[in-house]
Amino acid sequence: MSIQEAEVQIRKIEEEIHLLEQRDSPDIDFAVMKEELEKARHKIQTKAYANLSSYDKVYLARKSTRPNIRDYISNVFENFFEQRGDRLYRDDCSIIGGIAMFRDMPVTVLGHQKGKSLEENLLCNFGMPNPEGYRKALRIMKQAEKFKRPIITFIDTAGAYPGIEAEEHGQGEAIARNLMEMCNLTVPVISIVIGEGGSGGALALSIANRIWMLENAVYSVLSPEGFATILWKDSSKAKEASEIMKLTAQDLYAFNIVDVIVKEPMGNLNEHADFIYTQLRDMLNNELVALSKMSERALLEQRYKKFRSIGDCSGI
Protein backbone atom coordinates (compact mmCIF):
# COMPACT_ATOMS: atom_id res chain seq x y z
CA MET A 1 0.00 0.00 0.00
CA SER A 2 1.38 3.41 -1.00
CA ILE A 3 1.32 6.34 1.38
CA GLN A 4 -1.30 8.03 -0.82
CA GLU A 5 -3.61 5.00 -0.54
CA ALA A 6 -3.04 4.87 3.21
CA GLU A 7 -3.91 8.55 3.57
CA VAL A 8 -7.22 7.99 1.74
CA GLN A 9 -8.15 5.25 4.22
CA ILE A 10 -7.00 7.34 7.17
CA ARG A 11 -9.12 10.30 6.04
CA LYS A 12 -12.19 8.06 5.87
CA ILE A 13 -11.55 6.79 9.40
CA GLU A 14 -11.04 10.34 10.67
CA GLU A 15 -14.35 11.36 9.10
CA GLU A 16 -16.05 8.48 10.93
CA ILE A 17 -14.40 9.55 14.20
CA HIS A 18 -15.59 13.11 13.63
CA LEU A 19 -19.17 11.91 13.04
CA LEU A 20 -19.05 9.84 16.23
CA GLU A 21 -17.92 12.85 18.19
CA GLN A 22 -21.00 14.74 16.98
CA ARG A 23 -23.41 12.05 18.10
CA ASP A 24 -24.83 11.59 21.60
CA SER A 25 -26.88 8.60 22.76
CA PRO A 26 -27.14 7.02 26.21
CA ASP A 27 -27.74 3.61 24.64
CA ILE A 28 -24.52 3.42 22.59
CA ASP A 29 -20.98 3.49 23.89
CA PHE A 30 -19.34 5.73 21.28
CA ALA A 31 -16.08 5.80 23.23
CA VAL A 32 -15.45 2.12 22.49
CA MET A 33 -16.26 2.61 18.79
CA LYS A 34 -13.97 5.62 18.62
CA GLU A 35 -11.15 3.68 20.26
CA GLU A 36 -11.49 0.88 17.71
CA LEU A 37 -11.36 3.38 14.84
CA GLU A 38 -8.27 5.04 16.31
CA LYS A 39 -6.56 1.65 16.58
CA ALA A 40 -7.40 0.93 12.93
CA ARG A 41 -6.01 4.33 11.90
CA HIS A 42 -2.80 3.75 13.84
CA LYS A 43 -2.38 0.28 12.31
CA ILE A 44 -2.75 1.57 8.74
CA GLN A 45 -0.42 4.48 9.43
CA THR A 46 2.24 2.33 11.07
CA LYS A 47 2.22 -0.19 8.22
CA ALA A 48 2.41 2.52 5.54
CA TYR A 49 5.27 4.44 7.16
CA ALA A 50 7.21 1.25 7.84
CA ASN A 51 7.34 0.46 4.11
CA LEU A 52 7.82 3.80 2.39
CA SER A 53 9.08 3.58 -1.18
CA SER A 54 11.32 6.22 -2.72
CA TYR A 55 8.32 7.63 -4.58
CA ASP A 56 6.33 7.76 -1.34
CA LYS A 57 9.08 10.00 0.02
CA VAL A 58 8.92 12.19 -3.07
CA TYR A 59 5.20 12.59 -2.37
CA LEU A 60 5.79 13.43 1.30
CA ALA A 61 8.61 15.86 0.49
CA ARG A 62 6.35 17.79 -1.89
CA LYS A 63 3.26 18.04 0.36
CA SER A 64 2.06 21.63 0.57
CA THR A 65 1.22 21.19 4.25
CA ARG A 66 4.83 20.43 5.11
CA PRO A 67 6.48 23.15 7.27
CA ASN A 68 8.31 25.71 5.14
CA ILE A 69 11.24 27.99 5.92
CA ARG A 70 9.09 30.61 7.64
CA ASP A 71 7.77 27.94 10.01
CA TYR A 72 11.33 26.92 10.90
CA ILE A 73 12.41 30.52 11.37
CA SER A 74 9.45 31.22 13.67
CA ASN A 75 9.93 28.11 15.80
CA VAL A 76 13.70 27.60 15.90
CA PHE A 77 15.06 31.17 15.88
CA GLU A 78 14.18 34.50 17.44
CA ASN A 79 14.06 38.14 16.34
CA PHE A 80 14.33 37.41 12.64
CA PHE A 81 15.05 40.50 10.54
CA GLU A 82 14.43 39.84 6.85
CA GLN A 83 16.65 41.40 4.20
CA ARG A 84 15.30 41.92 0.70
CA GLY A 85 16.59 42.55 -2.79
CA ASP A 86 19.77 41.79 -4.72
CA ARG A 87 20.79 45.47 -5.10
CA LEU A 88 20.79 44.97 -8.86
CA TYR A 89 17.27 44.36 -10.12
CA ARG A 90 14.54 43.24 -7.71
CA ASP A 91 13.55 41.11 -4.74
CA ASP A 92 12.84 37.42 -5.37
CA CYS A 93 10.31 36.01 -2.90
CA SER A 94 11.31 32.41 -3.66
CA ILE A 95 14.39 32.90 -1.47
CA ILE A 96 14.15 34.64 1.88
CA GLY A 97 16.95 35.43 4.28
CA GLY A 98 18.12 37.65 7.07
CA ILE A 99 19.57 37.88 10.55
CA ALA A 100 18.19 36.01 13.56
CA MET A 101 19.15 35.06 17.09
CA PHE A 102 19.74 31.48 18.12
CA ARG A 103 20.27 31.07 21.87
CA ASP A 104 22.01 34.45 22.21
CA MET A 105 24.08 33.84 19.06
CA PRO A 106 23.51 36.02 15.99
CA VAL A 107 23.16 33.86 12.87
CA THR A 108 22.21 34.31 9.23
CA VAL A 109 19.25 32.21 8.08
CA LEU A 110 18.16 31.85 4.46
CA GLY A 111 16.56 29.37 2.12
CA HIS A 112 13.91 28.53 -0.45
CA GLN A 113 10.36 29.61 0.18
CA LYS A 114 7.41 27.48 -0.92
CA GLY A 115 3.83 28.53 -0.35
CA LYS A 116 1.00 26.57 1.25
CA SER A 117 -1.71 27.94 -1.02
CA LEU A 118 -1.99 28.84 -4.69
CA GLU A 119 -1.70 32.55 -3.89
CA GLU A 120 1.45 32.05 -1.82
CA ASN A 121 3.00 29.81 -4.46
CA LEU A 122 2.32 32.33 -7.20
CA LEU A 123 4.01 35.00 -5.09
CA CYS A 124 7.14 32.88 -4.53
CA ASN A 125 7.11 31.17 -7.96
CA PHE A 126 6.49 27.76 -6.38
CA GLY A 127 9.89 27.94 -4.67
CA MET A 128 11.83 28.15 -7.95
CA PRO A 129 14.31 31.06 -7.72
CA ASN A 130 15.30 33.46 -10.44
CA PRO A 131 18.89 34.77 -10.63
CA GLU A 132 17.89 37.68 -8.38
CA GLY A 133 17.13 35.21 -5.61
CA TYR A 134 20.57 33.64 -5.76
CA ARG A 135 22.23 37.06 -5.90
CA LYS A 136 20.23 38.11 -2.84
CA ALA A 137 21.30 34.94 -1.03
CA LEU A 138 24.95 35.57 -1.90
CA ARG A 139 24.73 39.19 -0.71
CA ILE A 140 23.32 38.00 2.62
CA MET A 141 25.97 35.27 2.98
CA LYS A 142 28.82 37.67 2.23
CA GLN A 143 27.43 40.02 4.86
CA ALA A 144 27.37 37.11 7.32
CA GLU A 145 31.02 36.43 6.54
CA LYS A 146 31.91 40.08 7.12
CA PHE A 147 30.35 40.05 10.58
CA LYS A 148 31.42 36.48 11.46
CA ARG A 149 27.91 35.05 11.71
CA PRO A 150 27.28 31.30 11.10
CA ILE A 151 24.98 30.56 8.16
CA ILE A 152 22.05 28.13 8.22
CA THR A 153 20.29 27.41 4.93
CA PHE A 154 17.01 25.56 4.39
CA ILE A 155 16.70 23.67 1.10
CA ASP A 156 13.26 23.16 -0.45
CA THR A 157 12.96 23.64 -4.21
CA ALA A 158 12.17 21.64 -7.31
CA GLY A 159 15.01 23.56 -8.96
CA ALA A 160 15.93 26.98 -10.28
CA TYR A 161 13.34 28.62 -12.53
CA PRO A 162 14.09 27.63 -16.18
CA GLY A 163 12.19 30.47 -17.87
CA ILE A 164 13.51 32.64 -20.71
CA GLU A 165 13.72 35.77 -18.55
CA ALA A 166 15.71 33.90 -15.90
CA GLU A 167 18.18 32.74 -18.53
CA GLU A 168 18.42 36.26 -19.96
CA HIS A 169 19.24 37.57 -16.49
CA GLY A 170 22.07 35.06 -16.00
CA GLN A 171 20.59 32.07 -14.17
CA GLY A 172 23.54 29.78 -14.82
CA GLU A 173 26.10 32.41 -13.84
CA ALA A 174 24.24 33.26 -10.63
CA ILE A 175 24.18 29.60 -9.54
CA ALA A 176 27.81 29.05 -10.51
CA ARG A 177 28.92 32.15 -8.59
CA ASN A 178 27.09 30.95 -5.47
CA LEU A 179 28.84 27.58 -5.71
CA MET A 180 32.23 29.26 -6.03
CA GLU A 181 31.68 31.82 -3.28
CA MET A 182 30.19 29.34 -0.81
CA CYS A 183 33.25 27.14 -1.19
CA ASN A 184 35.34 30.00 0.17
CA LEU A 185 33.16 31.28 3.00
CA THR A 186 35.18 31.55 6.22
CA VAL A 187 32.22 31.07 8.58
CA PRO A 188 30.41 27.83 9.50
CA VAL A 189 27.69 26.81 7.04
CA ILE A 190 24.96 24.27 7.82
CA SER A 191 22.43 23.26 5.15
CA ILE A 192 19.20 21.43 6.00
CA VAL A 193 17.09 19.74 3.30
CA ILE A 194 13.54 20.10 4.64
CA GLY A 195 11.53 19.01 1.60
CA GLU A 196 12.49 18.66 -2.03
CA GLY A 197 16.06 19.45 -3.04
CA GLY A 198 16.29 19.62 -6.80
CA SER A 199 19.24 20.18 -9.13
CA GLY A 200 21.52 23.23 -9.13
CA GLY A 201 18.69 25.25 -7.65
CA ALA A 202 19.20 23.38 -4.39
CA LEU A 203 22.97 22.99 -4.66
CA ALA A 204 23.42 26.77 -4.95
CA LEU A 205 22.53 27.08 -1.25
CA SER A 206 24.05 23.86 0.07
CA ILE A 207 27.84 24.06 -0.24
CA ALA A 208 28.17 23.59 3.50
CA ASN A 209 30.32 22.17 6.26
CA ARG A 210 27.37 20.04 7.35
CA ILE A 211 24.39 18.84 5.31
CA TRP A 212 21.40 17.54 7.22
CA MET A 213 18.29 16.02 5.72
CA LEU A 214 14.86 15.30 7.11
CA GLU A 215 14.01 11.61 7.02
CA ASN A 216 11.33 11.90 4.34
CA ALA A 217 12.95 14.66 2.26
CA VAL A 218 14.56 14.02 -1.15
CA TYR A 219 17.66 15.48 -2.79
CA SER A 220 18.59 14.77 -6.40
CA VAL A 221 20.08 16.02 -9.66
CA LEU A 222 16.58 16.45 -11.14
CA SER A 223 12.99 15.39 -10.54
CA PRO A 224 11.88 11.77 -11.07
CA GLU A 225 9.58 13.06 -13.82
CA GLY A 226 12.49 14.75 -15.58
CA PHE A 227 14.67 11.67 -15.15
CA ALA A 228 11.96 9.41 -16.63
CA THR A 229 11.44 11.80 -19.54
CA ILE A 230 15.14 11.78 -20.40
CA LEU A 231 15.72 8.06 -19.88
CA TRP A 232 12.47 6.56 -21.17
CA LYS A 233 10.78 9.51 -22.92
CA ASP A 234 7.85 8.90 -20.54
CA SER A 235 7.29 11.09 -17.46
CA SER A 236 4.61 8.69 -16.20
CA LYS A 237 7.43 6.34 -15.15
CA ALA A 238 8.48 8.71 -12.37
CA LYS A 239 7.82 6.04 -9.74
CA GLU A 240 10.27 3.63 -11.37
CA ALA A 241 12.77 6.46 -11.83
CA SER A 242 12.70 7.45 -8.17
CA GLU A 243 13.65 3.92 -7.15
CA ILE A 244 16.91 4.01 -9.13
CA MET A 245 17.85 7.65 -8.55
CA LYS A 246 19.07 7.14 -4.95
CA LEU A 247 17.42 10.35 -3.79
CA THR A 248 16.30 9.48 -0.25
CA ALA A 249 18.05 10.55 2.94
CA GLN A 250 19.14 6.97 3.59
CA ASP A 251 20.65 6.63 0.10
CA LEU A 252 22.51 9.92 0.35
CA TYR A 253 23.81 9.17 3.82
CA ALA A 254 25.36 5.99 2.43
CA PHE A 255 27.10 8.02 -0.28
CA ASN A 256 28.58 10.50 2.25
CA ILE A 257 26.50 13.34 0.82
CA VAL A 258 24.36 13.83 3.92
CA ASP A 259 25.93 14.00 7.37
CA VAL A 260 22.83 13.62 9.53
CA ILE A 261 19.31 12.25 8.99
CA VAL A 262 16.77 14.14 11.08
CA LYS A 263 14.08 11.71 12.20
CA GLU A 264 10.49 12.62 11.35
CA PRO A 265 7.39 11.68 13.33
CA MET A 266 4.93 9.26 11.80
CA GLY A 267 1.95 10.90 10.13
CA ASN A 268 1.42 14.42 8.85
CA LEU A 269 4.55 16.39 9.66
CA ASN A 270 2.61 19.64 10.01
CA GLU A 271 0.63 18.12 12.91
CA HIS A 272 3.78 17.04 14.75
CA ALA A 273 6.20 19.77 13.71
CA ASP A 274 7.27 20.53 17.28
CA PHE A 275 9.07 17.18 17.24
CA ILE A 276 11.29 18.46 14.42
CA TYR A 277 11.77 21.94 15.87
CA THR A 278 12.95 20.53 19.19
CA GLN A 279 15.43 18.22 17.46
CA LEU A 280 16.83 21.01 15.31
CA ARG A 281 17.27 23.40 18.23
CA ASP A 282 19.34 20.81 20.12
CA MET A 283 21.31 19.71 17.06
CA LEU A 284 22.07 23.26 15.95
CA ASN A 285 23.22 24.20 19.41
CA ASN A 286 25.73 21.33 19.51
CA GLU A 287 26.91 21.77 15.91
CA LEU A 288 27.34 25.54 16.07
CA VAL A 289 29.39 25.25 19.24
CA ALA A 290 31.65 22.67 17.57
CA LEU A 291 32.03 24.54 14.27
CA SER A 292 32.61 27.89 15.97
CA LYS A 293 35.72 26.44 17.61
CA MET A 294 37.27 25.74 14.20
CA SER A 295 39.62 28.22 12.56
CA GLU A 296 38.78 29.78 9.19
CA ARG A 297 41.36 27.59 7.51
CA ALA A 298 39.99 24.46 9.19
CA LEU A 299 36.44 25.31 8.05
CA LEU A 300 37.62 25.74 4.46
CA GLU A 301 39.59 22.51 4.50
CA GLN A 302 36.75 20.57 6.09
CA ARG A 303 34.29 21.82 3.47
CA TYR A 304 36.73 21.00 0.65
CA LYS A 305 37.37 17.47 1.93
CA LYS A 306 33.65 16.89 2.43
CA PHE A 307 32.80 17.53 -1.21
CA ARG A 308 35.87 15.69 -2.48
CA SER A 309 34.76 12.59 -0.58
CA ILE A 310 31.18 12.56 -1.82
CA GLY A 311 30.35 9.25 -3.48
CA ASP A 312 33.24 7.40 -1.88
CA CYS A 313 31.60 4.20 -0.68
CA SER A 314 34.81 2.30 0.08
CA GLY A 315 33.92 2.25 3.76
CA ILE A 316 30.48 0.70 3.39
N, C-alpha and C positions, 0 to 999 in steps of 0.2 A: 504494500500500500504506500503510495506517495504521500508526501506531506500535504499536498493540495487535497487529495481525497480524504485524508484524516481530518483536515480542517473543516471540510463539508460536513462530515459526521459529527464533529465536535459542536459546530454551530447548531445543528439540529437538536442535539442533546441540551445545549444551553437554552435554546428556545423552549424546550419542554420544561426545564427547570424554572425558567422565568414564568411560564404559565402556571406552574404549581404554586409559585410564590404569590400569585394573584388570587388563588382560590382559598376558600375557607369553609371547612365542613367539620362538624364535631364527630361525624361518623367515619371519616377517612383519615388515616395517619399519613399526612403528606410528607412528614419528616423522613419516614422510612423510604418512601418513593424517591424523594430528593437525594437521599444518601446513596441509593442504588444507581441513580443516574450519574451522580458525581464519581462513583467508582468506575462506571463504564467509560466516562469521559477520560478519567485518569489512565485507564488501561489502554485506550486507543492512543492517547497522547504519548504514553511511555513507549509503546511499541513503535510508533512512527518515528520518534526522535532517536530511538536506539538503532534504527536502520536507515539513516539519511543517506541518500545517494548524492553524488556531486551536483546533479541538477536540482535536487531538493535544496541544496545549500545556495545555489544560484537564485532560486526562488525566494528563499528567506533573506538573502543579502539585499535583494531588490525591493522588498516590501516597503510600501510608502509609510507604514506605521512605525517603522524602525526608527529609533532615536537618531536625530541628525546632529550636526556639529553644534548648533545653538543649544540643544538639550545638554550636550556634554559640557559646554562652556558654563551654562547656568548651574549645573549640578556638581561639577568637579572644581571649578575655579571661582574666584570672587573678583568683584570690581572690574569687570571687563570693559575696556575702552576700545571701541572699534575704530579702525583707520580705513579710510576709503580712497579709492582712486590710484592710478598708476603714474600721475603727474605728467602724462603724455597725451592721453586721449579721453578716457572716461573711467568710471567705476564699473567693475564687473561683479554682479551680485552672486555669481556662481562660486566665487571664492571670497571668504570673509576672513578677517584677521585683525589682530590688535594686541594690546597689552592687558595682562590680567595678573592677579595675585594667586599664588598657590602656597598656602601655609606660610605666609610672611615672605615668600620669595617672588620677586617680579619675574614673570615669564612672558614669552611671546607665543600666542596661540593662533593658528590659522588652519584652514582646510577647505574642502569642497562643501558647498551648500546644496542640498537637495530639498525640495519642498514636500509638504505632506498633502497638498491639494493641487488642483490644476492651476489655480491662480498663482500659488507660490512657485510652482515649477516653471510656469511661463516667465515669472520675474527672474528666476535664477537659471533659466535655460536648461532645466532638468539636470542641473549639476555638471553641465559640460562647459568648461571655461573657454573663453576667447583669449587671445594673446594678452589683452589688458589685465585679465585676471592673474596670469602668471607673472606679469611685470609688477603688479601690485604685491603679489606674494613675495617676490624677490626684494622689492623695496622694503617691505616690513622685516624680512629676514636680515637684510644688511643693517637695518637700524638696530635689530636685536644684537647683532655682532658688535656694533659700535658701543652699545651700552652693556655688553657682557650678560645678556639675558639668555637663558636656555630657550630652545624652540621646541614646541610640541605641535605636530601637524596631524590632522585627521583626514584620512583618505576615504572618499566615497564618491566615485564618478564612473560613468560608463566609458569615459575617455574625453579627450579634448574635442571641442566643437569642430567638425570638419567642413564648415560652410565656406563659401567663396570669399566672403568678407574677412573671415578669420585668416584665411590663407593670404589674402592681400595685405593684411596687417602684420604678417610675420609669425604665424602660429608655430611653425617648425623652429624658427630662430629663438622664439621666446622660451620654448620648452628646452631646447639645447642649452641656452644660457643658464636656465635654472639648474640643470644637471651639473654644468661646469662650476657654477658659483657655490652650489650646495656642497660639492666635494671639498671646497676650500674654506668652509665656515669654521671659525675657531671657537665656537661655542657648542655645547652639547645639543644634539638634535635627536628627538624621539618621534617616530612616525607610527600612527595607529590606524590600521585598516578597520573601519567600523562597518562597512557595508560592501559595496562593489568597488574593486580597484581595477580599473581598465586601462591598459596600454600606457603610452607616454603621458597621457593626461594625469594618471596616478603617479607615475614614476617621477614626474617633475616636482612633486612635493615629498618624495620619500627617499632621498639620498641621506640616510640617517645613521647615527651610531647604533641605534636600536630600532628594530621594526617589530611591532606587536600586531597581532591580528585576532579579532574576535573569532570565536570558535566556528560560527556559521557564516563568516564573511568569505569573499572570494577575491583572488588577486591574479590577474592573467594578462597576457600580451594582447588579447582582444576578446570580444564576447564570444560565447559558444555559437551564437547565430552567425557571427562573422567568420568564425573558424569553419563551420559547416558549409558556408557559402563558398569559401575558398577551396576547401578540400573536396567536397562532394557536389558543389553547385546546387545545394539544397539546404536552405536555412531551417527547414523543419526537422533536420537531424541534429538540432542543438543539444538534445539530451545525450545522444551518443557522443557528440563532440566533447561535452563537459566531462565525460568519464575518462577521456584520454588526454585531456589538457593539463591535468595535475594542478588544478587551481584552488583546491581547498587549503585551509590552514594546516591540516595534517600533512598534506603533500609538500607544501612549501617549507614546513619545519624540517622535513626529512632532507630537503635540498639545501639547507642552511640559508634560506632566504629570510625566513621569519625566525626571530629570536625567542618569542614568547607567544603562546596561544592563550588568550583570555577566555576562560570558561563562560559560557552563556547558560542562563536558566532554561529549563524546558518550558515550551509554550511561547506565547507572544512576548517578544522581548520588551515591547513598550509597556506591558503590564507588570514587568518585573525589572524595570531598568535600574532601580536602586541597587540591585545585586551587582550590576556592572559598574555603576558609579563608585560604589564602595571599594571594589577591587582596584579600579584605576587610581583612586586616591592613594591607596596604600602602596601600589606598585610604583606610581610616579614619585612618591616621597622617597622610597628606597633607591630608585634608579637615579633620580636627580642628585641625591646626596653622593652617590658613587661617581657619577660622571663629573660632578663639579670639582671633585678632588683631582681629576686628571688635568695635565698641562695641555696647552693648545697643541703642541706637537704630538702629544699622545693621542688626543682626540682625532687629529688628522690621520695619524697612522692607523688607529683602530678602524676608522671609517674606510680607509683604503683597503686594509686587509680583509674587512668584512665583505666588500663587493668583489674582491679578487677571489675569495673562497666560495662564492655562490655557485652552487651546482656540484661542488666537490662531495661526492657521496662515498669516498674511500673509507670513511669511518663507520658506515652503516651496513 
